[in-house]
Amino acid sequence: MAKEAIQSQGVSIALACRAFAISKSCLRYKRKLSDENAEIADWLVRLTATNRTGSFGFCFRNLRNVKGFIWKHKRVRRIYRELELNLRIKPKKRLLRERPEPLVVPDASNVIWSMDFMCDQLEDDRRFGTLNVLDDINREGQGIEIDISLPALRVIRTLGRIIEWPSQRMHVRVDNGPENINAVLQSWASRCGIGLNYIQLRNPQQNAYIEGCNRTVRQKWLGQYILLTIQEVQEYATKWLWKYDPTWPLAASRLL
């Protein structure tokens, strides 16, 4: 205001200072760092324009290590905030998940079986699958079916061979794979009086018994050898079933 009065009205500096109650030194004061601040702001605008995801740390390290400037950290940050270049932190969206149900423990044998699939490949890179069936109460391996493809009809034939006398209380615990949710398998289980207990999505711990069996199969023999043919894989599965479940030799003999 004093400078404007001096320039427009032509009053003296002393009169303008007395009118606005300021000192002459205050009137003559000039910011020494104004040019450097403008340079810092220009560099920050250019850096954030070329790298839109760059944070303040990226900009400051670029000015210090790449451009060679010696500006202080607090000074650059103050100008960075005045230009409103701060990145907006997107809040994390919390997903509502179903509370996982506890693992159901049966009270007798042949009441709840678990079934799951595994996959591996032969020496010639052909992929094959294994269908593992386990009794939850005593961890007896009921069977391992191995082939290049295991569709729903093959699963039905395998279960029909293993489950010769299904009880009225019998259930098979499975995941939500395409072979298990097949309408043909569901219709067969309904006719035989066998319940299919599907676990919740993304909760493999609800099928922990067969998952543990799969890990043992992988560690004990499936991951130990280079297998050439499906017949060789079947022989290893048969031998392993005899060792893993010596009290149930019929389960291994059915695989031959």
C-alpha positions as CSV (number, residue, x, y, z in Angstrom):
1,M,0.0,0.0,0.0
2,A,2.8,2.4,0.8
3,K,4.5,1.6,-2.5
4,E,1.3,2.2,-4.4
5,A,0.8,5.6,-2.7
6,I,4.4,6.6,-3.6
7,Q,3.9,5.6,-7.2
8,S,0.4,6.8,-7.8
9,Q,0.1,9.9,-5.5
10,G,3.8,11.0,-5.7
11,V,4.2,11.3,-1.9
12,S,7.5,11.0,-0.3
13,I,8.9,7.8,1.3
14,A,9.0,9.3,4.8
15,L,5.3,10.4,4.5
16,A,4.2,7.1,3.2
17,C,6.0,5.2,6.0
18,R,4.5,7.5,8.7
19,A,1.0,7.1,7.2
20,F,1.1,3.3,7.2
21,A,3.2,3.0,10.4
22,I,6.1,1.0,8.8
23,S,9.9,1.6,8.7
24,K,11.9,2.5,5.7
25,S,13.8,-0.7,5.9
26,C,10.6,-2.7,5.8
27,L,9.5,-0.7,2.7
28,R,12.8,-1.4,0.9
29,Y,12.9,-5.1,1.9
30,K,13.2,-7.6,-1.0
31,R,13.0,-11.3,-0.8
32,K,16.3,-12.7,-1.7
33,L,15.1,-16.3,-2.3
34,S,12.1,-15.4,-4.4
35,D,13.9,-16.3,-7.7
36,E,15.1,-19.6,-6.3
37,N,11.6,-20.4,-5.0
38,A,10.2,-19.9,-8.5
39,E,12.9,-22.1,-9.9
40,I,12.1,-24.8,-7.3
41,A,8.4,-24.5,-8.2
42,D,9.2,-24.8,-11.9
43,W,11.2,-28.0,-11.4
44,L,8.5,-29.5,-9.2
45,V,5.8,-28.8,-11.7
46,R,7.9,-30.3,-14.5
47,L,8.8,-33.4,-12.5
48,T,5.2,-34.1,-11.5
49,A,4.0,-33.5,-15.0
50,T,6.4,-36.1,-16.5
51,N,5.8,-38.6,-13.7
52,R,2.3,-38.4,-12.4
53,T,2.8,-41.1,-9.8
54,G,6.0,-39.5,-8.4
55,S,5.8,-38.6,-4.7
56,F,7.6,-35.8,-2.9
57,G,10.5,-38.2,-2.1
58,F,10.9,-39.0,-5.8
59,C,11.0,-35.3,-6.7
60,F,13.4,-34.4,-3.9
61,R,15.8,-37.2,-4.7
62,N,15.7,-36.3,-8.4
63,L,16.6,-32.6,-7.6
64,R,19.4,-33.7,-5.2
65,N,21.0,-36.7,-6.9
66,V,20.2,-36.2,-10.6
67,K,20.1,-32.4,-11.0
68,G,22.7,-31.6,-8.3
69,F,20.8,-28.9,-6.4
70,I,21.5,-28.4,-2.7
71,W,18.1,-27.0,-1.6
72,K,17.0,-28.0,1.9
73,H,14.4,-30.7,2.4
74,K,11.9,-28.5,4.4
75,R,12.1,-25.7,1.8
76,V,11.3,-27.9,-1.1
77,R,8.5,-29.6,0.8
78,R,6.9,-26.2,1.7
79,I,6.8,-25.2,-1.9
80,Y,5.6,-28.7,-2.9
81,R,2.6,-28.2,-0.5
82,E,1.9,-24.6,-1.6
83,L,1.6,-25.9,-5.2
84,E,-0.8,-28.6,-4.0
85,L,1.1,-31.3,-5.7
86,N,0.5,-33.8,-2.9
87,L,-0.7,-37.2,-4.1
88,R,-4.2,-38.2,-2.9
89,I,-3.9,-41.4,-0.9
90,K,-6.8,-43.6,-2.0
91,P,-8.4,-45.3,1.1
92,K,-8.4,-49.0,1.2
93,K,-11.8,-50.5,0.6
94,R,-12.6,-53.2,3.1
95,L,-14.3,-56.2,1.6
96,L,-17.0,-57.9,3.6
97,R,-16.1,-61.6,3.8
98,E,-18.1,-64.4,5.1
99,R,-17.0,-65.8,8.4
100,P,-15.4,-69.2,7.7
101,E,-17.1,-72.1,9.2
102,P,-15.1,-74.5,11.4
103,L,-13.8,-77.8,10.2
104,V,-16.4,-80.5,10.7
105,V,-14.9,-83.6,12.4
106,P,-16.8,-86.8,11.9
107,D,-17.7,-89.2,14.7
108,A,-17.3,-92.5,12.9
109,S,-15.6,-94.0,9.8
110,N,-17.4,-94.0,6.4
111,V,-19.4,-91.0,7.4
112,I,-17.4,-88.1,5.8
113,W,-14.9,-88.6,3.0
114,S,-12.9,-85.8,1.4
115,M,-12.1,-85.6,-2.3
116,D,-9.8,-83.4,-4.2
117,F,-7.8,-83.1,-7.4
118,M,-4.1,-82.6,-8.0
119,C,-2.1,-82.1,-11.3
120,D,1.4,-82.8,-12.5
121,Q,3.2,-83.6,-15.7
122,L,5.1,-86.5,-17.3
123,E,8.6,-86.4,-18.7
124,D,7.2,-85.5,-22.2
125,D,5.3,-82.5,-20.6
126,R,1.9,-84.2,-20.8
127,R,-0.2,-83.1,-17.9
128,F,-2.2,-85.6,-15.8
129,G,-4.5,-85.3,-12.9
130,T,-5.0,-87.3,-9.7
131,L,-8.3,-87.8,-7.8
132,N,-7.5,-88.4,-4.1
133,V,-10.2,-89.8,-1.8
134,L,-9.7,-89.9,2.0
135,D,-11.7,-91.0,5.0
136,D,-11.6,-88.1,7.5
137,I,-12.0,-90.0,10.7
138,N,-9.0,-92.3,10.4
139,R,-7.1,-90.8,7.4
140,E,-7.5,-94.0,5.3
141,G,-6.7,-93.5,1.7
142,Q,-9.7,-94.9,-0.1
143,G,-8.3,-94.5,-3.6
144,I,-6.2,-92.5,-6.1
145,E,-7.5,-92.3,-9.7
146,I,-5.0,-91.1,-12.3
147,D,-5.5,-90.2,-15.9
148,I,-4.9,-87.4,-18.5
149,S,-8.5,-86.2,-18.0
150,L,-10.8,-86.7,-15.1
151,P,-14.3,-85.5,-16.1
152,A,-17.4,-85.8,-13.9
153,L,-18.4,-89.2,-15.4
154,R,-14.9,-90.5,-14.5
155,V,-15.4,-89.2,-11.0
156,I,-18.7,-90.9,-10.7
157,R,-17.3,-94.2,-11.9
158,T,-14.4,-94.0,-9.5
159,L,-16.7,-93.2,-6.5
160,G,-19.1,-95.9,-7.5
161,R,-16.2,-98.4,-7.5
162,I,-14.9,-97.3,-4.1
163,I,-18.2,-96.7,-2.3
164,E,-19.7,-100.2,-2.6
165,W,-22.2,-99.9,0.3
166,P,-22.9,-96.2,0.9
167,S,-24.5,-95.6,4.3
168,Q,-27.4,-93.2,4.8
169,R,-25.2,-90.8,6.7
170,M,-22.4,-90.7,4.2
171,H,-21.1,-87.4,2.9
172,V,-18.3,-86.4,0.6
173,R,-16.5,-83.1,1.3
174,V,-15.4,-81.3,-1.9
175,D,-14.4,-77.8,-3.1
176,N,-16.1,-75.7,-5.7
177,G,-14.2,-77.0,-8.7
178,P,-16.0,-77.5,-12.1
179,E,-15.9,-81.3,-11.8
180,N,-17.5,-81.2,-8.3
181,I,-20.3,-78.7,-9.1
182,N,-21.3,-80.7,-12.2
183,A,-25.0,-81.4,-12.5
184,V,-24.3,-85.0,-13.5
185,L,-22.3,-85.7,-10.3
186,Q,-24.9,-84.0,-8.1
187,S,-27.7,-86.1,-9.7
188,W,-25.8,-89.3,-9.1
189,A,-25.0,-88.4,-5.5
190,S,-28.7,-87.6,-4.9
191,R,-29.8,-91.0,-6.4
192,C,-27.3,-92.8,-4.2
193,G,-28.2,-90.9,-1.1
194,I,-24.7,-89.4,-0.7
195,G,-24.4,-85.8,0.4
196,L,-22.0,-83.4,-1.3
197,N,-20.6,-81.0,1.3
198,Y,-19.2,-78.0,-0.5
199,I,-16.7,-75.8,1.4
200,Q,-16.9,-72.0,1.3
201,L,-15.1,-70.2,-1.4
202,R,-11.5,-69.3,-0.7
203,N,-11.5,-71.4,2.5
204,P,-9.3,-74.4,1.7
205,Q,-8.8,-74.9,5.5
206,Q,-12.3,-76.4,5.6
207,N,-11.0,-79.3,3.6
208,A,-7.8,-79.6,5.6
209,Y,-7.7,-83.5,5.7
210,I,-7.5,-84.0,2.0
211,E,-5.2,-81.0,1.6
212,G,-2.8,-82.6,4.1
213,C,-3.0,-85.9,2.1
214,N,-2.2,-84.0,-1.1
215,R,0.9,-82.5,0.5
216,T,2.0,-86.0,1.6
217,V,1.4,-87.4,-1.9
218,R,3.5,-84.6,-3.4
219,Q,6.4,-84.9,-0.9
220,K,6.6,-88.7,-0.6
221,W,6.5,-89.9,-4.2
222,L,4.9,-87.6,-6.8
223,G,7.6,-85.0,-6.6
224,Q,10.5,-87.4,-6.1
225,Y,10.6,-89.1,-9.5
226,I,10.6,-88.3,-13.2
227,L,7.5,-90.2,-14.4
228,L,7.3,-91.5,-18.0
229,T,3.8,-93.0,-18.4
230,I,0.4,-93.0,-16.7
231,Q,0.9,-96.7,-15.9
232,E,4.1,-95.9,-14.0
233,V,2.3,-93.1,-12.0
234,Q,-0.5,-95.6,-11.2
235,E,2.1,-98.2,-9.9
236,Y,3.7,-95.6,-7.6
237,A,0.2,-94.6,-6.4
238,T,-0.6,-98.2,-5.7
239,K,2.6,-98.9,-3.8
240,W,2.2,-95.7,-1.8
241,L,-1.4,-96.6,-0.8
242,W,-0.2,-99.9,0.6
243,K,2.3,-98.1,2.7
244,Y,0.1,-95.1,3.7
245,D,-2.9,-97.3,4.4
246,P,-1.9,-100.9,5.2
247,T,-5.2,-101.6,6.9
248,W,-7.1,-101.0,3.7
249,P,-5.5,-103.2,0.9
250,L,-8.7,-103.3,-1.1
251,A,-8.3,-99.6,-1.8
252,A,-5.0,-100.2,-3.6
253,S,-6.1,-103.4,-5.3
254,R,-9.0,-101.5,-7.0
255,L,-6.5,-99.3,-8.8
256,L,-5.0,-102.2,-10.7
